[in-house]
Amino acid sequence: MMEKQIHLWAFLQGIGFFPSGWMHERARPEGVFSMDYYARVARLAEQGCFDAIVFGDQLQSRGAGGRTPERMAMPTLDPVSLLAAMAAVTDHVGLVATVSTSYNTAEMLAERFGAMERISGGRAGWNIVTTAHPATAPNFGEDDLPPKDERYRRAKEVVAKACELWAAMDREGPMLPQGRPVLVQAGQSPDGRDFAARTAEAIFCPAANIEAGIDFRNDLRSRVADVGRNPDGVRIMPGLSCVLGGSEEEARAAHTAILDLADDALAIEYLSESLGCDLTAFDPLGMIPVETILDQTILPRADIARAVTPAQEKGTPLGAFAANFMRHPRGHNVFLGTPEQMADMMIEWRDAGACDGFTLQPSYMPGGLEDFVEQVVPILQKRGRLRTEYPGTTLRETLGLSAREAVTA
């Protein structure tokens, strides 16, 4: 067993991490509707010995309110369908689908993931979310989302019931290869962290720097221990994007070139999408509409206030604020430098206790994934920090997790 092995996940949704990345010359945005594209990136992730591929989901309509974003290329096809197809062209890489507990029953979820478990030979994972975007509710005949505490209460009930159903499947046979899918969680609020501590075997989170990573991992491990679970049975996997170059200067120039593909309108549309409020009618050269943002945002109000209020006080125009927001989308770490420097950074984070591994979010697809697999993976393997072959056939074995634990109520 390698000491402090770095676990790797690949978040391969749609166009890549940067909202302007789909315009990059090595991007293939048209491929997201092609099985050949998904077969290619799945095999590439397995070539890089990634633990798992992760797909998100989107239940809300981007045409809500009569406005369809014109510049946002963010297709989100059903993650279970895509990952099931990718299972057919791979043998080892795990398959983690994001599915909401708010708009699915335990019976539906148990059946879908049970099927993925069987056809993949035990490589299924469930990223459990409660759905936070207000535009989702009308698609399910409701005016508003349930309150957060109610959503998390339902999530606990749904997960517990699904686990009971998977246990019943095991008893009745044929048994599920892992007993149940690996349970994953991505909430960052206090409610989300408490839910993760009681439920998750792996956690996807933002961490913009090593200090934030250490704080988050320490907090989650403490919460896990407090509910009587083993913290070593949980993998913390912060998001990580990168732009690589032959030198730091080359990488920074390439990063700037990606950002420069976006105009003010795209940047503001992305900011609107991220915050959950439509800012497209505001003048890019005008002041940041702080009150509108704070009244409508789907993100924690205090966090957003800390970001937008100082910019407003400095007189930063809305367009400039949105463009800067794109530099570190959603609070994740963006590494700029050489492949050797990136390997150094990843090892430093792992050794400092900032993570158990990383969820790679390629800057654009598929070129960003190709660069990482071809340039960074061999360095990590040469240094003995990344496997060169898979240890078994199931995702649980790949993650180094013991037999499934009971979900804590």
GUSE-798032 format. One record per residue (C-alpha): z, x, y. Coordinates in steps of 0.5 Angstrom, whole numbers, plus 500, padded with zeros to 3 digits. Layout:
residues N
+-----+-----+-----+
|   z |   x |   y |
+-----+-----+-----+
|   Z |   X |   Y |
...
+-----+-----+-----+
//
This chain:
residues 409
+-----+-----+-----+
|   z |   x |   y |
+-----+-----+-----+
| 500 | 500 | 500 |
| 498 | 503 | 507 |
| 504 | 504 | 512 |
| 503 | 499 | 517 |
| 496 | 496 | 515 |
| 493 | 493 | 521 |
| 490 | 486 | 519 |
| 484 | 483 | 522 |
| 482 | 476 | 523 |
| 475 | 475 | 527 |
| 474 | 469 | 531 |
| 467 | 467 | 531 |
| 466 | 461 | 534 |
| 460 | 459 | 538 |
| 457 | 464 | 543 |
| 463 | 469 | 544 |
| 469 | 471 | 548 |
| 466 | 471 | 555 |
| 463 | 465 | 558 |
| 457 | 469 | 560 |
| 456 | 473 | 554 |
| 450 | 468 | 551 |
| 446 | 471 | 556 |
| 447 | 478 | 554 |
| 440 | 481 | 551 |
| 444 | 482 | 544 |
| 446 | 475 | 544 |
| 443 | 470 | 539 |
| 446 | 463 | 542 |
| 440 | 459 | 539 |
| 443 | 462 | 532 |
| 449 | 457 | 532 |
| 445 | 452 | 529 |
| 443 | 456 | 524 |
| 446 | 457 | 517 |
| 442 | 464 | 517 |
| 446 | 466 | 523 |
| 453 | 464 | 520 |
| 451 | 467 | 513 |
| 450 | 474 | 517 |
| 456 | 474 | 521 |
| 460 | 472 | 515 |
| 458 | 478 | 511 |
| 459 | 482 | 517 |
| 466 | 480 | 517 |
| 467 | 481 | 510 |
| 463 | 488 | 510 |
| 469 | 490 | 516 |
| 474 | 488 | 511 |
| 477 | 483 | 515 |
| 483 | 478 | 513 |
| 479 | 472 | 515 |
| 474 | 468 | 519 |
| 477 | 463 | 524 |
| 474 | 457 | 527 |
| 477 | 453 | 533 |
| 475 | 445 | 534 |
| 474 | 441 | 539 |
| 475 | 433 | 539 |
| 474 | 432 | 547 |
| 467 | 430 | 550 |
| 465 | 435 | 555 |
| 461 | 429 | 558 |
| 467 | 426 | 560 |
| 467 | 423 | 567 |
| 460 | 423 | 567 |
| 459 | 430 | 568 |
| 456 | 435 | 563 |
| 457 | 442 | 564 |
| 450 | 445 | 565 |
| 452 | 453 | 565 |
| 457 | 452 | 559 |
| 454 | 454 | 552 |
| 460 | 453 | 548 |
| 458 | 449 | 542 |
| 463 | 447 | 537 |
| 461 | 445 | 530 |
| 466 | 442 | 525 |
| 470 | 448 | 523 |
| 471 | 446 | 516 |
| 464 | 444 | 514 |
| 462 | 451 | 517 |
| 467 | 455 | 513 |
| 465 | 452 | 507 |
| 458 | 454 | 508 |
| 460 | 461 | 509 |
| 465 | 461 | 503 |
| 458 | 461 | 499 |
| 456 | 467 | 501 |
| 462 | 471 | 501 |
| 467 | 473 | 496 |
| 474 | 475 | 499 |
| 474 | 474 | 507 |
| 479 | 468 | 508 |
| 477 | 462 | 512 |
| 481 | 459 | 517 |
| 479 | 452 | 520 |
| 483 | 449 | 526 |
| 484 | 442 | 525 |
| 489 | 437 | 529 |
| 495 | 433 | 526 |
| 494 | 428 | 532 |
| 488 | 425 | 530 |
| 488 | 426 | 522 |
| 492 | 423 | 517 |
| 496 | 428 | 512 |
| 492 | 425 | 506 |
| 485 | 427 | 510 |
| 487 | 434 | 511 |
| 490 | 435 | 504 |
| 483 | 433 | 501 |
| 479 | 437 | 506 |
| 483 | 443 | 505 |
| 484 | 442 | 498 |
| 477 | 442 | 497 |
| 476 | 448 | 501 |
| 481 | 452 | 497 |
| 478 | 450 | 490 |
| 471 | 452 | 492 |
| 473 | 458 | 496 |
| 477 | 461 | 490 |
| 483 | 461 | 494 |
| 481 | 463 | 501 |
| 483 | 457 | 505 |
| 487 | 457 | 512 |
| 489 | 451 | 516 |
| 490 | 453 | 524 |
| 495 | 447 | 526 |
| 494 | 444 | 533 |
| 496 | 438 | 536 |
| 491 | 437 | 541 |
| 492 | 438 | 548 |
| 486 | 436 | 552 |
| 486 | 429 | 555 |
| 479 | 427 | 554 |
| 480 | 427 | 547 |
| 484 | 421 | 547 |
| 478 | 416 | 549 |
| 474 | 418 | 543 |
| 480 | 415 | 539 |
| 480 | 409 | 542 |
| 486 | 411 | 546 |
| 487 | 412 | 554 |
| 492 | 418 | 554 |
| 494 | 423 | 549 |
| 501 | 422 | 546 |
| 507 | 426 | 550 |
| 508 | 433 | 547 |
| 514 | 432 | 544 |
| 511 | 426 | 540 |
| 505 | 430 | 538 |
| 509 | 436 | 535 |
| 514 | 431 | 531 |
| 508 | 428 | 528 |
| 505 | 435 | 527 |
| 512 | 436 | 523 |
| 511 | 430 | 519 |
| 504 | 431 | 517 |
| 504 | 438 | 515 |
| 510 | 436 | 511 |
| 507 | 430 | 507 |
| 500 | 435 | 506 |
| 504 | 440 | 503 |
| 507 | 435 | 498 |
| 500 | 432 | 497 |
| 498 | 439 | 495 |
| 504 | 440 | 490 |
| 502 | 434 | 487 |
| 495 | 437 | 486 |
| 498 | 443 | 483 |
| 502 | 439 | 478 |
| 496 | 434 | 476 |
| 491 | 440 | 476 |
| 487 | 444 | 476 |
| 492 | 448 | 480 |
| 490 | 450 | 487 |
| 489 | 458 | 487 |
| 494 | 459 | 493 |
| 498 | 453 | 491 |
| 496 | 451 | 498 |
| 492 | 454 | 504 |
| 495 | 459 | 509 |
| 499 | 455 | 514 |
| 497 | 458 | 521 |
| 499 | 456 | 528 |
| 497 | 458 | 535 |
| 502 | 454 | 540 |
| 505 | 458 | 546 |
| 510 | 453 | 549 |
| 517 | 453 | 547 |
| 515 | 447 | 542 |
| 509 | 451 | 539 |
| 514 | 457 | 538 |
| 519 | 453 | 535 |
| 514 | 449 | 530 |
| 511 | 456 | 528 |
| 518 | 459 | 527 |
| 519 | 453 | 522 |
| 512 | 452 | 519 |
| 507 | 458 | 520 |
| 505 | 464 | 516 |
| 501 | 467 | 521 |
| 500 | 466 | 528 |
| 495 | 467 | 533 |
| 497 | 468 | 540 |
| 495 | 471 | 547 |
| 498 | 478 | 549 |
| 495 | 481 | 555 |
| 498 | 488 | 554 |
| 503 | 491 | 549 |
| 509 | 489 | 553 |
| 507 | 482 | 552 |
| 506 | 483 | 545 |
| 512 | 486 | 543 |
| 516 | 480 | 547 |
| 512 | 475 | 543 |
| 513 | 478 | 536 |
| 520 | 479 | 537 |
| 521 | 472 | 540 |
| 518 | 469 | 534 |
| 521 | 473 | 529 |
| 528 | 472 | 531 |
| 526 | 464 | 531 |
| 523 | 465 | 524 |
| 530 | 468 | 522 |
| 534 | 463 | 525 |
| 531 | 457 | 521 |
| 532 | 461 | 515 |
| 525 | 464 | 513 |
| 524 | 471 | 512 |
| 520 | 474 | 519 |
| 516 | 479 | 514 |
| 513 | 473 | 511 |
| 509 | 471 | 518 |
| 503 | 475 | 521 |
| 503 | 476 | 529 |
| 495 | 476 | 530 |
| 494 | 476 | 538 |
| 487 | 476 | 541 |
| 483 | 482 | 542 |
| 476 | 482 | 545 |
| 473 | 489 | 547 |
| 467 | 492 | 550 |
| 465 | 499 | 547 |
| 461 | 505 | 550 |
| 460 | 512 | 549 |
| 465 | 513 | 555 |
| 470 | 509 | 559 |
| 466 | 509 | 565 |
| 460 | 506 | 560 |
| 464 | 501 | 557 |
| 467 | 499 | 564 |
| 459 | 498 | 567 |
| 457 | 494 | 561 |
| 463 | 490 | 562 |
| 461 | 489 | 569 |
| 454 | 487 | 567 |
| 456 | 482 | 562 |
| 461 | 479 | 568 |
| 455 | 479 | 573 |
| 451 | 475 | 568 |
| 455 | 469 | 571 |
| 454 | 466 | 578 |
| 460 | 462 | 582 |
| 458 | 455 | 578 |
| 459 | 458 | 571 |
| 465 | 461 | 573 |
| 468 | 455 | 576 |
| 466 | 451 | 570 |
| 469 | 455 | 566 |
| 475 | 455 | 570 |
| 475 | 448 | 570 |
| 474 | 448 | 562 |
| 480 | 452 | 561 |
| 485 | 448 | 566 |
| 482 | 441 | 564 |
| 481 | 439 | 571 |
| 474 | 439 | 574 |
| 473 | 443 | 580 |
| 466 | 443 | 580 |
| 465 | 439 | 587 |
| 469 | 444 | 591 |
| 466 | 449 | 595 |
| 466 | 456 | 592 |
| 467 | 459 | 599 |
| 473 | 455 | 600 |
| 480 | 455 | 599 |
| 483 | 454 | 592 |
| 485 | 447 | 591 |
| 492 | 448 | 588 |
| 495 | 441 | 589 |
| 489 | 439 | 585 |
| 489 | 444 | 579 |
| 497 | 443 | 579 |
| 496 | 435 | 579 |
| 491 | 435 | 573 |
| 492 | 442 | 569 |
| 493 | 441 | 561 |
| 496 | 448 | 561 |
| 504 | 449 | 563 |
| 504 | 448 | 571 |
| 509 | 453 | 572 |
| 504 | 458 | 569 |
| 498 | 456 | 573 |
| 502 | 456 | 579 |
| 504 | 463 | 578 |
| 497 | 465 | 578 |
| 494 | 461 | 583 |
| 499 | 460 | 589 |
| 499 | 468 | 590 |
| 491 | 468 | 590 |
| 491 | 462 | 595 |
| 496 | 465 | 600 |
| 492 | 471 | 600 |
| 486 | 467 | 602 |
| 482 | 468 | 596 |
| 476 | 463 | 595 |
| 475 | 459 | 589 |
| 469 | 462 | 587 |
| 472 | 469 | 587 |
| 478 | 467 | 584 |
| 474 | 464 | 578 |
| 470 | 470 | 577 |
| 476 | 474 | 577 |
| 479 | 469 | 572 |
| 473 | 470 | 567 |
| 475 | 478 | 567 |
| 481 | 476 | 562 |
| 480 | 469 | 559 |
| 486 | 465 | 557 |
| 490 | 471 | 558 |
| 488 | 475 | 552 |
| 487 | 483 | 552 |
| 480 | 486 | 553 |
| 479 | 493 | 551 |
| 474 | 497 | 555 |
| 473 | 504 | 552 |
| 470 | 508 | 546 |
| 471 | 506 | 539 |
| 476 | 512 | 538 |
| 480 | 510 | 544 |
| 480 | 503 | 541 |
| 483 | 505 | 534 |
| 488 | 509 | 538 |
| 490 | 503 | 542 |
| 490 | 498 | 536 |
| 495 | 503 | 532 |
| 499 | 504 | 538 |
| 500 | 496 | 538 |
| 502 | 496 | 531 |
| 506 | 502 | 531 |
| 510 | 499 | 537 |
| 511 | 492 | 534 |
| 507 | 489 | 538 |
| 503 | 485 | 533 |
| 501 | 485 | 525 |
| 494 | 486 | 527 |
| 489 | 483 | 531 |
| 484 | 477 | 532 |
| 478 | 480 | 534 |
| 474 | 475 | 539 |
| 467 | 479 | 540 |
| 465 | 479 | 547 |
| 458 | 476 | 545 |
| 455 | 474 | 538 |
| 453 | 477 | 534 |
| 452 | 484 | 538 |
| 460 | 485 | 539 |
| 462 | 484 | 532 |
| 456 | 489 | 530 |
| 459 | 494 | 535 |
| 466 | 493 | 532 |
| 464 | 493 | 525 |
| 460 | 499 | 525 |
| 464 | 503 | 530 |
| 471 | 502 | 530 |
| 472 | 499 | 523 |
| 470 | 506 | 520 |
| 475 | 510 | 524 |
| 481 | 505 | 522 |
| 479 | 506 | 515 |
| 479 | 514 | 516 |
| 486 | 514 | 519 |
| 488 | 510 | 513 |
| 490 | 504 | 517 |
| 485 | 499 | 515 |
| 483 | 497 | 508 |
| 477 | 499 | 505 |
| 477 | 494 | 499 |
| 480 | 487 | 498 |
| 487 | 487 | 494 |
| 485 | 481 | 491 |
| 481 | 474 | 491 |
| 486 | 470 | 495 |
| 487 | 470 | 503 |
| 495 | 470 | 501 |
| 494 | 476 | 497 |
| 489 | 479 | 503 |
| 495 | 478 | 508 |
| 500 | 481 | 503 |
| 504 | 474 | 503 |
| 509 | 472 | 498 |
| 508 | 466 | 494 |
| 508 | 460 | 499 |
| 515 | 458 | 502 |
| 517 | 451 | 503 |
| 516 | 448 | 510 |
| 522 | 447 | 514 |
| 524 | 441 | 517 |
+-----+-----+-----+
//
